Amino acid sequence: MFDSHLSFSNHISNLSRSCFMHIRDLRRIRPMLDFKTASTIATSIVHSKLDYCNSLFLNLDSTQLKRLQLIQNSLARAVTRTPRHHHITPILKSLHWLKIPERIHYKVLSLTYNSLQCSQPRYLRELFTIQPTRSTRSSACLTLSRPPVTSHLKFSNRAISNSAPRLWNDLPAEFRSFSVPPPSLLITHHHLPQAPLSITPRAFHSKLKTLLFKNSYPASSDPPPSNSRLRRHPP
């Protein structure tokens, strides 16, 4: 649901009502479910709603992002049967769930990788400009140029053509390495060889999840609870 200010406030309100309805239902049947089944239901029914088109939430106002995070927090408590007064970060970490901002970044970077690697979808690929390689230590990495600022409107910074290059260029070199070393690789705005990146899709997405997980839960964060029900599970 779009509004005139692109705040997505109404959309998130509807999303919250739908998600909390499912969370309440999950709480009712949770005593009859084992941990794995409850986690699968949570991921399939609620997380799928939170992840749907979530690239539109990139650089959204922090107030709206907190509303989305509250949904995920409530879902984690329902799955693990954790009381409200318990700190939520160790619970989310034990479930191996990326927090909402990192889930958004994961989606945007995945779309960026796919468009660069196979030039599809074309309408998205045409939004990105490859920065010409230079004789520097980063010359073996695919770097995106940020477009010039053409608007003073705040929400213009949320355009994927402006935000995706920043996120992409901040990735470590192993994510952005060319499959064919420059200068033998021809780079123009509209032409890239098939699969210009050396990293495979499976490796890219796996390492991206690991990187963003570390961003969600820095090493200094609280350790997960010792409860055996909250052991780490794969995403």
NORZIMO-V530360 format. One record per helix or strand of 2 or more residues. SS is the DSSP state (alpha for helix, beta for strand). FROM is the first residue (numbers start at 1). TO is the last residue. Records with the same first field share a line. If there is no record, write none. Layout:
SS: FROM-TO / FROM-TO
This chain:
alpha: 9-32 / 35-51 / 54-57 / 62-80 / 88-95 / 100-118 / 122-125 / 154-158 / 160-169 / 173-176 / 201-216 / 228-230
beta: 129-130 / 144-145 / 177-178
